[in-house]
Structure formats: C-alpha cells, structure tokens
Amino acid sequence: MHDTLFAKPGAPEAFRFDERVAEVFPDMLRRSVPGYGMMLDGIRLIARRHVRTGSRVYDLGCSLGAASQAVAEGAASPEFELIGVDNSAAMIRRCQQRHAKLRPAPEWQCADIRETAIENASLVMLNLTLQFIPREQRDRLIAAIAAGLRPDGVLLLSEKIRFDDPDAGEEMTELHHDFKRAHGYSDMEIAAKREALENILIPESMLAHRQRLRNAGFGHVQNWFQCFNFVSFLAWKS
Ligand code: GEK
C-alpha cells in the first residue's frame, strides 16, 4: 500500500509505529531508506556465513519481519531459533500473518527489546532500531547483546547517522531528501515526516557508535554498508 501518511496538510503528530504506519511500512522503507534492499541482501549473505546450528538469531525491532525473512532465506540450514521482537502490536500481528510459511518458524514477540534476554546468539540484528531507543539507554542494550552473543557471534547494527562535519551532514541530508523526492515524496511530506520524527529518531555519529561497540567488548567493528546518511556495521568480539 502506498505511503501517503504525511501528504495531508496540517501539523503532523509525533511518529508512532501504529496500524497506519504498519499498513504502508514496506512502501515507506523502500522510498525513505536509501539502500534498504541492499541491507537485506547483505543480511542474507551475513546469515549464510554466521548463523550456527543450534544457536539463536534475534531480530530486535523486527517491524514486518523483513530482516528475519532474509536470515531464514540466507542461512545454510534451518536448524536454529529465530526470534523477532517488536513492541508494536500492529507490526507483530502482521508478522504472524505474513510469515506463516517461513522456516524456521520465527517466534514473534510483542515486547520491549530493552527487556529481551539475549542468549546463545550467533547473530543479533538491530536493523534501524537503536536510533529509536533513548540515547542514555543504548550502552546497556549493546552490553546485554554483547553478553548474550556466543564467542563467534556477530551483531548487525544499521542506523541513520549524523555527521560531525556540518557541511558533510547538510550534503548527506540533501542527498537523502533528493532520494525521497526521486521516489515521489513532496517537499511538504519530507518536512512533515522530519518534524514528526524529531526527538523520536535520534541519530548519532559513526564515531559514537564505534566507541559504544568497542566499550561493550566488540574488538572488531566494520561498516559494511553506507548510502548517504545510512550505515550498517558488523561487529564481533574476537
Ligand atoms: C526492518 N528492522 O525492516 N522495543 C521493541 N521494538 C521497538 C522499540 C522497543 N523499545 N523501539 C522501537 N521499536 C526493521 C525496521 S523500524 C525502522 C525497523 C524504521 C520498533 C518499532 O516498533 C519499529 O517497528 C522498529 O523498531 C523500527 O529490517 O521505521 O525506520
């Protein structure tokens, strides 16, 4: 379904992952996140290399389960547990319907990822989710993920980022807006969505992400993807 959520004039409400967003979500991400399809392609390949038999894979902030689906398609064997967590009931209900045939059958949990116990994980994904967690709670979440990963496990972290160089930041923001315009969003829709996400989606710099990951014990932090102001890291302990 086509995303026209911000096409109507008037003051936008604060952004919420409710029924209306869930309904248009695939179209919204495709037209708003440069390289989203490439991120999912990367997840398929990362799953093939890293998902281990008998382990768990967590998709934290799974929305409609696109990353979980990529893992199920990419993994070399279905002998693992796939757990998708999101605190939006509208998203989780749709996951249950959309992915009824996926193998392994994911366990969809409507819960807060800050409360999720991570155990025996070969892969944990925060695909565009950490940016919605209050900044002061991010260290704790990343530390819990590090503790729940197996020694050979990997964390995939995709985020919208901010830039320390204001000129670079402006250039990347303009290119992001050009991307949205090229996909049919009007200037009014772009401005209204930006306002609705103010103080809800809080981007940090690449350096801030790297430092947090290092502090949590990730000895290796590699950004494997970037398009304008969207980045994806792969992090592992040793
Ligand atoms: C994808 N990963 O398509 N607990 C649980 N879920 C949360 C929380 C929280 N505290 N905060 C936010 N969410 C997906 C895309 S979208 C990204 C992720 C975006 C959930 C929220 O309900 C939403 O579904 C998701 O995180 C972020 O690969 O919309 O830009």
py3Dmol code that shows the C-alpha trace and the ligand (Angstrom):
import py3Dmol

protein = """\
ATOM      1  CA  MET A   1       0.000   0.000   0.000  1.00  0.00           C
ATOM      2  CA  HIS A   2       1.250   3.482  -0.992  1.00  0.00           C
ATOM      3  CA  ASP A   3       2.514   5.690   1.862  1.00  0.00           C
ATOM      4  CA  THR A   4       0.579   8.996   1.926  1.00  0.00           C
ATOM      5  CA  LEU A   5       0.667   9.411   5.726  1.00  0.00           C
ATOM      6  CA  PHE A   6       2.289  12.839   5.600  1.00  0.00           C
ATOM      7  CA  ALA A   7       0.651  14.060   2.394  1.00  0.00           C
ATOM      8  CA  LYS A   8      -2.218  15.866   4.121  1.00  0.00           C
ATOM      9  CA  PRO A   9      -1.642  19.473   5.206  1.00  0.00           C
ATOM     10  CA  GLY A  10      -1.723  20.247   8.928  1.00  0.00           C
ATOM     11  CA  ALA A  11       0.566  19.803  11.896  1.00  0.00           C
ATOM     12  CA  PRO A  12       1.927  16.245  11.957  1.00  0.00           C
ATOM     13  CA  GLU A  13       1.536  14.177  15.119  1.00  0.00           C
ATOM     14  CA  ALA A  14       4.600  12.580  16.698  1.00  0.00           C
ATOM     15  CA  PHE A  15       5.589   9.458  14.763  1.00  0.00           C
ATOM     16  CA  ARG A  16       4.233   6.159  16.151  1.00  0.00           C
ATOM     17  CA  PHE A  17       4.505   2.600  14.856  1.00  0.00           C
ATOM     18  CA  ASP A  18       0.733   2.114  14.817  1.00  0.00           C
ATOM     19  CA  GLU A  19      -1.747   0.433  12.421  1.00  0.00           C
ATOM     20  CA  ARG A  20      -1.478   3.243   9.857  1.00  0.00           C
ATOM     21  CA  VAL A  21       2.315   3.002   9.708  1.00  0.00           C
ATOM     22  CA  ALA A  22       2.329  -0.816   9.701  1.00  0.00           C
ATOM     23  CA  GLU A  23      -0.069  -0.814   6.737  1.00  0.00           C
ATOM     24  CA  VAL A  24       2.240   1.233   4.483  1.00  0.00           C
ATOM     25  CA  PHE A  25       5.561   0.196   6.045  1.00  0.00           C
ATOM     26  CA  PRO A  26       7.177  -1.739   3.133  1.00  0.00           C
ATOM     27  CA  ASP A  27       6.490   1.173   0.756  1.00  0.00           C
ATOM     28  CA  MET A  28       7.647   3.708   3.374  1.00  0.00           C
ATOM     29  CA  LEU A  29      11.005   1.999   3.935  1.00  0.00           C
ATOM     30  CA  ARG A  30      11.650   1.345   0.254  1.00  0.00           C
ATOM     31  CA  ARG A  31      11.084   5.041  -0.581  1.00  0.00           C
ATOM     32  CA  SER A  32      12.696   6.515   2.566  1.00  0.00           C
ATOM     33  CA  VAL A  33      15.791   4.452   3.358  1.00  0.00           C
ATOM     34  CA  PRO A  34      18.422   4.578   0.608  1.00  0.00           C
ATOM     35  CA  GLY A  35      19.841   1.086   0.154  1.00  0.00           C
ATOM     36  CA  TYR A  36      17.251  -0.738   2.304  1.00  0.00           C
ATOM     37  CA  GLY A  37      17.098  -3.571  -0.260  1.00  0.00           C
ATOM     38  CA  MET A  38      20.899  -3.789  -0.225  1.00  0.00           C
ATOM     39  CA  MET A  39      20.848  -4.049   3.584  1.00  0.00           C
ATOM     40  CA  LEU A  40      18.507  -7.039   3.312  1.00  0.00           C
ATOM     41  CA  ASP A  41      20.708  -8.607   0.614  1.00  0.00           C
ATOM     42  CA  GLY A  42      23.705  -8.160   2.944  1.00  0.00           C
ATOM     43  CA  ILE A  43      21.800  -9.754   5.836  1.00  0.00           C
ATOM     44  CA  ARG A  44      21.090 -12.798   3.641  1.00  0.00           C
ATOM     45  CA  LEU A  45      24.847 -13.234   3.000  1.00  0.00           C
ATOM     46  CA  ILE A  46      25.830 -12.490   6.622  1.00  0.00           C
ATOM     47  CA  ALA A  47      23.310 -15.116   7.783  1.00  0.00           C
ATOM     48  CA  ARG A  48      24.855 -17.700   5.458  1.00  0.00           C
ATOM     49  CA  ARG A  49      28.297 -17.143   6.983  1.00  0.00           C
ATOM     50  CA  HIS A  50      27.393 -16.674  10.630  1.00  0.00           C
ATOM     51  CA  VAL A  51      24.170 -18.452  11.670  1.00  0.00           C
ATOM     52  CA  ARG A  52      25.172 -21.591  13.573  1.00  0.00           C
ATOM     53  CA  THR A  53      23.227 -24.824  14.058  1.00  0.00           C
ATOM     54  CA  GLY A  54      21.620 -24.925  17.498  1.00  0.00           C
ATOM     55  CA  SER A  55      22.028 -21.179  18.070  1.00  0.00           C
ATOM     56  CA  ARG A  56      19.559 -18.306  18.234  1.00  0.00           C
ATOM     57  CA  VAL A  57      19.105 -15.317  15.934  1.00  0.00           C
ATOM     58  CA  TYR A  58      17.398 -12.191  17.292  1.00  0.00           C
ATOM     59  CA  ASP A  59      15.756  -9.549  15.091  1.00  0.00           C
ATOM     60  CA  LEU A  60      15.300  -6.641  17.537  1.00  0.00           C
ATOM     61  CA  GLY A  61      12.735  -4.125  16.313  1.00  0.00           C
ATOM     62  CA  CYS A  62      11.646  -6.548  13.608  1.00  0.00           C
ATOM     63  CA  SER A  63       8.743  -4.420  12.231  1.00  0.00           C
ATOM     64  CA  LEU A  64       7.227  -6.616   9.478  1.00  0.00           C
ATOM     65  CA  GLY A  65       9.995  -9.219   9.722  1.00  0.00           C
ATOM     66  CA  ALA A  66      11.919  -8.369   6.539  1.00  0.00           C
ATOM     67  CA  ALA A  67      15.331  -8.978   8.168  1.00  0.00           C
ATOM     68  CA  SER A  68      14.117 -12.229   9.749  1.00  0.00           C
ATOM     69  CA  GLN A  69      12.920 -13.372   6.349  1.00  0.00           C
ATOM     70  CA  ALA A  70      16.341 -12.545   4.862  1.00  0.00           C
ATOM     71  CA  VAL A  71      18.019 -14.620   7.605  1.00  0.00           C
ATOM     72  CA  ALA A  72      15.705 -17.588   7.031  1.00  0.00           C
ATOM     73  CA  GLU A  73      16.378 -17.412   3.282  1.00  0.00           C
ATOM     74  CA  GLY A  74      20.131 -16.965   3.680  1.00  0.00           C
ATOM     75  CA  ALA A  75      21.020 -19.404   6.471  1.00  0.00           C
ATOM     76  CA  ALA A  76      22.714 -22.591   5.349  1.00  0.00           C
ATOM     77  CA  SER A  77      20.397 -24.781   7.472  1.00  0.00           C
ATOM     78  CA  PRO A  78      17.055 -24.170   9.252  1.00  0.00           C
ATOM     79  CA  GLU A  79      18.388 -25.731  12.491  1.00  0.00           C
ATOM     80  CA  PHE A  80      18.324 -22.571  14.603  1.00  0.00           C
ATOM     81  CA  GLU A  81      15.820 -20.467  16.554  1.00  0.00           C
ATOM     82  CA  LEU A  82      14.663 -17.203  15.005  1.00  0.00           C
ATOM     83  CA  ILE A  83      13.204 -14.653  17.407  1.00  0.00           C
ATOM     84  CA  GLY A  84      11.618 -11.414  16.156  1.00  0.00           C
ATOM     85  CA  VAL A  85      10.829  -8.760  18.780  1.00  0.00           C
ATOM     86  CA  ASP A  86       8.856  -5.538  18.357  1.00  0.00           C
ATOM     87  CA  ASN A  87       6.757  -3.533  20.791  1.00  0.00           C
ATOM     88  CA  SER A  88       4.249  -2.536  18.106  1.00  0.00           C
ATOM     89  CA  ALA A  89       1.262  -4.902  18.246  1.00  0.00           C
ATOM     90  CA  ALA A  90       0.297  -3.807  14.705  1.00  0.00           C
ATOM     91  CA  MET A  91       3.689  -4.970  13.394  1.00  0.00           C
ATOM     92  CA  ILE A  92       3.780  -8.285  15.267  1.00  0.00           C
ATOM     93  CA  ARG A  93       0.240  -9.223  14.190  1.00  0.00           C
ATOM     94  CA  ARG A  94       1.267  -8.706  10.572  1.00  0.00           C
ATOM     95  CA  CYS A  95       4.471 -10.739  11.050  1.00  0.00           C
ATOM     96  CA  GLN A  96       2.379 -13.692  12.210  1.00  0.00           C
ATOM     97  CA  GLN A  97       0.233 -13.481   9.069  1.00  0.00           C
ATOM     98  CA  ARG A  98       2.941 -12.655   6.517  1.00  0.00           C
ATOM     99  CA  HIS A  99       5.483 -15.258   7.535  1.00  0.00           C
ATOM    100  CA  ALA A 100       3.325 -18.277   8.360  1.00  0.00           C
ATOM    101  CA  LYS A 101       5.333 -20.433   5.938  1.00  0.00           C
ATOM    102  CA  LEU A 102       8.834 -19.239   6.889  1.00  0.00           C
ATOM    103  CA  ARG A 103      11.281 -21.932   8.086  1.00  0.00           C
ATOM    104  CA  PRO A 104      12.475 -21.997  10.750  1.00  0.00           C
ATOM    105  CA  ALA A 105       9.145 -20.699  12.033  1.00  0.00           C
ATOM    106  CA  PRO A 106      10.060 -17.471  13.860  1.00  0.00           C
ATOM    107  CA  GLU A 107       8.896 -16.792  17.388  1.00  0.00           C
ATOM    108  CA  TRP A 108       7.302 -13.324  17.167  1.00  0.00           C
ATOM    109  CA  GLN A 109       7.353 -11.483  20.470  1.00  0.00           C
ATOM    110  CA  CYS A 110       5.426  -8.271  21.145  1.00  0.00           C
ATOM    111  CA  ALA A 111       7.839  -6.894  23.731  1.00  0.00           C
ATOM    112  CA  ASP A 112      10.331  -4.166  24.519  1.00  0.00           C
ATOM    113  CA  ILE A 113      13.807  -5.025  23.234  1.00  0.00           C
ATOM    114  CA  ARG A 114      15.247  -3.409  26.377  1.00  0.00           C
ATOM    115  CA  GLU A 115      13.702  -6.312  28.311  1.00  0.00           C
ATOM    116  CA  THR A 116      14.684  -9.091  25.906  1.00  0.00           C
ATOM    117  CA  ALA A 117      17.060 -11.700  27.322  1.00  0.00           C
ATOM    118  CA  ILE A 118      19.702 -12.479  24.704  1.00  0.00           C
ATOM    119  CA  GLU A 119      21.168 -15.976  24.966  1.00  0.00           C
ATOM    120  CA  ASN A 120      23.245 -18.308  22.796  1.00  0.00           C
ATOM    121  CA  ALA A 121      23.068 -15.906  19.848  1.00  0.00           C
ATOM    122  CA  SER A 122      25.105 -16.378  16.689  1.00  0.00           C
ATOM    123  CA  LEU A 123      23.513 -13.276  15.107  1.00  0.00           C
ATOM    124  CA  VAL A 124      21.717 -10.294  16.649  1.00  0.00           C
ATOM    125  CA  MET A 125      20.216  -7.645  14.374  1.00  0.00           C
ATOM    126  CA  LEU A 126      19.345  -4.058  15.220  1.00  0.00           C
ATOM    127  CA  ASN A 127      18.337  -3.064  11.720  1.00  0.00           C
ATOM    128  CA  LEU A 128      17.359   0.638  12.038  1.00  0.00           C
ATOM    129  CA  THR A 129      16.100   0.179  15.618  1.00  0.00           C
ATOM    130  CA  LEU A 130      18.722   1.522  18.053  1.00  0.00           C
ATOM    131  CA  GLN A 131      18.009   5.044  16.770  1.00  0.00           C
ATOM    132  CA  PHE A 132      14.575   4.860  18.475  1.00  0.00           C
ATOM    133  CA  ILE A 133      15.986   3.938  21.900  1.00  0.00           C
ATOM    134  CA  PRO A 134      16.716   6.890  24.230  1.00  0.00           C
ATOM    135  CA  ARG A 135      20.426   7.632  23.947  1.00  0.00           C
ATOM    136  CA  GLU A 136      21.203   7.087  27.616  1.00  0.00           C
ATOM    137  CA  GLN A 137      19.802   3.528  27.398  1.00  0.00           C
ATOM    138  CA  ARG A 138      21.819   2.445  24.378  1.00  0.00           C
ATOM    139  CA  ASP A 139      25.013   1.409  26.223  1.00  0.00           C
ATOM    140  CA  ARG A 140      23.080  -1.009  28.398  1.00  0.00           C
ATOM    141  CA  LEU A 141      21.286  -2.605  25.438  1.00  0.00           C
ATOM    142  CA  ILE A 142      24.509  -3.070  23.457  1.00  0.00           C
ATOM    143  CA  ALA A 143      26.243  -4.532  26.529  1.00  0.00           C
ATOM    144  CA  ALA A 144      23.381  -7.032  27.015  1.00  0.00           C
ATOM    145  CA  ILE A 145      23.691  -8.061  23.367  1.00  0.00           C
ATOM    146  CA  ALA A 146      27.474  -8.489  23.675  1.00  0.00           C
ATOM    147  CA  ALA A 147      26.957 -10.676  26.760  1.00  0.00           C
ATOM    148  CA  GLY A 148      24.349 -12.842  25.005  1.00  0.00           C
ATOM    149  CA  LEU A 149      26.355 -13.454  21.839  1.00  0.00           C
ATOM    150  CA  ARG A 150      28.368 -16.643  21.504  1.00  0.00           C
ATOM    151  CA  PRO A 151      32.114 -16.029  21.242  1.00  0.00           C
ATOM    152  CA  ASP A 152      31.862 -16.361  17.455  1.00  0.00           C
ATOM    153  CA  GLY A 153      28.592 -14.388  17.226  1.00  0.00           C
ATOM    154  CA  VAL A 154      28.048 -11.159  15.287  1.00  0.00           C
ATOM    155  CA  LEU A 155      25.945  -8.040  15.766  1.00  0.00           C
ATOM    156  CA  LEU A 156      24.472  -6.283  12.759  1.00  0.00           C
ATOM    157  CA  LEU A 157      23.680  -2.637  13.512  1.00  0.00           C
ATOM    158  CA  SER A 158      22.104  -0.409  10.852  1.00  0.00           C
ATOM    159  CA  GLU A 159      21.406   3.233  11.644  1.00  0.00           C
ATOM    160  CA  LYS A 160      20.670   6.636  10.254  1.00  0.00           C
ATOM    161  CA  ILE A 161      23.716   8.655  11.289  1.00  0.00           C
ATOM    162  CA  ARG A 162      24.647  12.266  11.951  1.00  0.00           C
ATOM    163  CA  PHE A 163      27.937  13.839  10.879  1.00  0.00           C
ATOM    164  CA  ASP A 164      30.464  15.750  12.960  1.00  0.00           C
ATOM    165  CA  ASP A 165      31.283  17.919   9.932  1.00  0.00           C
ATOM    166  CA  PRO A 166      28.176  20.150   9.498  1.00  0.00           C
ATOM    167  CA  ASP A 167      28.846  20.612   5.761  1.00  0.00           C
ATOM    168  CA  ALA A 168      29.021  16.866   5.237  1.00  0.00           C
ATOM    169  CA  GLY A 169      25.846  16.474   7.296  1.00  0.00           C
ATOM    170  CA  GLU A 170      23.999  19.006   5.178  1.00  0.00           C
ATOM    171  CA  GLU A 171      25.199  17.413   1.952  1.00  0.00           C
ATOM    172  CA  MET A 172      24.091  13.922   3.052  1.00  0.00           C
ATOM    173  CA  THR A 173      20.729  15.238   4.285  1.00  0.00           C
ATOM    174  CA  GLU A 174      20.133  16.960   0.946  1.00  0.00           C
ATOM    175  CA  LEU A 175      21.026  13.780  -0.930  1.00  0.00           C
ATOM    176  CA  HIS A 176      18.664  11.813   1.327  1.00  0.00           C
ATOM    177  CA  HIS A 177      15.877  14.291   0.575  1.00  0.00           C
ATOM    178  CA  ASP A 178      16.688  14.059  -3.148  1.00  0.00           C
ATOM    179  CA  PHE A 179      16.334  10.286  -2.810  1.00  0.00           C
ATOM    180  CA  LYS A 180      12.889  10.752  -1.269  1.00  0.00           C
ATOM    181  CA  ARG A 181      11.856  13.253  -3.951  1.00  0.00           C
ATOM    182  CA  ALA A 182      13.013  10.832  -6.634  1.00  0.00           C
ATOM    183  CA  HIS A 183      10.691   8.258  -5.042  1.00  0.00           C
ATOM    184  CA  GLY A 184       7.666  10.540  -5.190  1.00  0.00           C
ATOM    185  CA  TYR A 185       7.584  12.280  -1.806  1.00  0.00           C
ATOM    186  CA  SER A 186       6.747  16.011  -1.942  1.00  0.00           C
ATOM    187  CA  ASP A 187       8.730  18.665  -0.083  1.00  0.00           C
ATOM    188  CA  MET A 188       5.754  19.012   2.272  1.00  0.00           C
ATOM    189  CA  GLU A 189       5.734  15.282   3.071  1.00  0.00           C
ATOM    190  CA  ILE A 190       9.503  15.305   3.654  1.00  0.00           C
ATOM    191  CA  ALA A 191       9.262  18.283   6.032  1.00  0.00           C
ATOM    192  CA  ALA A 192       6.235  16.868   7.906  1.00  0.00           C
ATOM    193  CA  LYS A 193       7.885  13.466   8.441  1.00  0.00           C
ATOM    194  CA  ARG A 194      11.060  15.153   9.624  1.00  0.00           C
ATOM    195  CA  GLU A 195       9.050  17.100  12.194  1.00  0.00           C
ATOM    196  CA  ALA A 196       7.126  14.002  13.303  1.00  0.00           C
ATOM    197  CA  LEU A 197      10.412  12.136  13.917  1.00  0.00           C
ATOM    198  CA  GLU A 198      12.027  14.998  15.869  1.00  0.00           C
ATOM    199  CA  ASN A 199      13.186  13.666  19.271  1.00  0.00           C
ATOM    200  CA  ILE A 200      11.949  10.171  18.325  1.00  0.00           C
ATOM    201  CA  LEU A 201      14.602   9.084  15.844  1.00  0.00           C
ATOM    202  CA  ILE A 202      17.880  10.299  17.363  1.00  0.00           C
ATOM    203  CA  PRO A 203      20.901   9.660  15.129  1.00  0.00           C
ATOM    204  CA  GLU A 204      24.451   9.502  16.431  1.00  0.00           C
ATOM    205  CA  SER A 205      27.794   9.771  14.657  1.00  0.00           C
ATOM    206  CA  MET A 206      29.768   6.813  13.317  1.00  0.00           C
ATOM    207  CA  LEU A 207      32.356   7.542  15.999  1.00  0.00           C
ATOM    208  CA  ALA A 208      29.786   7.389  18.812  1.00  0.00           C
ATOM    209  CA  HIS A 209      28.548   4.010  17.530  1.00  0.00           C
ATOM    210  CA  ARG A 210      32.079   2.660  17.180  1.00  0.00           C
ATOM    211  CA  GLN A 211      33.018   3.771  20.684  1.00  0.00           C
ATOM    212  CA  ARG A 212      29.925   2.210  22.233  1.00  0.00           C
ATOM    213  CA  LEU A 213      30.547  -1.067  20.441  1.00  0.00           C
ATOM    214  CA  ARG A 214      34.226  -1.092  21.447  1.00  0.00           C
ATOM    215  CA  ASN A 215      33.324  -0.305  25.080  1.00  0.00           C
ATOM    216  CA  ALA A 216      30.909  -3.243  25.098  1.00  0.00           C
ATOM    217  CA  GLY A 217      33.742  -5.604  24.103  1.00  0.00           C
ATOM    218  CA  PHE A 218      33.406  -5.723  20.324  1.00  0.00           C
ATOM    219  CA  GLY A 219      37.035  -5.922  19.210  1.00  0.00           C
ATOM    220  CA  HIS A 220      36.060  -5.577  15.551  1.00  0.00           C
ATOM    221  CA  VAL A 221      33.624  -3.008  14.193  1.00  0.00           C
ATOM    222  CA  GLN A 222      33.308  -2.749  10.433  1.00  0.00           C
ATOM    223  CA  ASN A 223      30.851  -0.662   8.463  1.00  0.00           C
ATOM    224  CA  TRP A 224      29.988  -2.891   5.507  1.00  0.00           C
ATOM    225  CA  PHE A 225      27.369  -0.568   4.005  1.00  0.00           C
ATOM    226  CA  GLN A 226      26.778   3.160   3.637  1.00  0.00           C
ATOM    227  CA  CYS A 227      24.432   5.148   1.457  1.00  0.00           C
ATOM    228  CA  PHE A 228      24.282   8.882   2.261  1.00  0.00           C
ATOM    229  CA  ASN A 229      23.305   9.085   5.964  1.00  0.00           C
ATOM    230  CA  PHE A 230      22.511   5.393   6.441  1.00  0.00           C
ATOM    231  CA  VAL A 231      25.166   2.986   7.665  1.00  0.00           C
ATOM    232  CA  SER A 232      25.317  -0.667   8.638  1.00  0.00           C
ATOM    233  CA  PHE A 233      28.021  -2.111  10.914  1.00  0.00           C
ATOM    234  CA  LEU A 234      29.050  -5.675  11.549  1.00  0.00           C
ATOM    235  CA  ALA A 235      30.645  -6.126  14.980  1.00  0.00           C
ATOM    236  CA  TRP A 236      32.214  -9.166  16.602  1.00  0.00           C
ATOM    237  CA  LYS A 237      34.173  -9.780  19.751  1.00  0.00           C
ATOM    238  CA  SER A 238      37.376 -11.533  18.657  1.00  0.00           C
TER     239      SER A 238
END
"""
ligand_1 = """\
30
GEK
C 13.447 -3.971 9.156
N 14.196 -3.894 11.483
O 12.564 -3.825 8.297
N 11.177 -2.362 21.709
C 10.758 -3.070 20.630
N 10.642 -2.543 19.382
C 10.912 -1.244 19.245
C 11.329 -0.427 20.317
C 11.465 -1.041 21.590
N 11.861 -0.359 22.664
N 11.526 0.842 19.860
C 11.242 0.822 18.536
N 10.862 -0.445 18.163
C 13.150 -3.455 10.555
C 12.963 -1.972 10.558
S 11.885 0.085 12.089
C 12.900 1.308 11.425
C 12.918 -1.365 11.948
C 12.221 2.492 10.898
C 10.498 -0.895 16.824
C 9.371 -0.104 16.176
O 8.100 -0.526 16.609
C 9.633 -0.376 14.685
O 8.865 -1.440 14.205
C 11.125 -0.688 14.623
O 11.597 -0.726 15.971
C 11.958 0.314 13.844
O 14.529 -4.535 8.930
O 10.986 2.548 10.847
O 12.997 3.431 10.488
"""
view = py3Dmol.view(width=600, height=400)
view.addModel(protein, "pdb")
view.setStyle({"model": 0}, {"cartoon": {"style": "trace"}})
view.addModel(ligand_1, "xyz")
view.setStyle({"model": 1}, {"stick": {}})
view.zoomTo()
view.show()
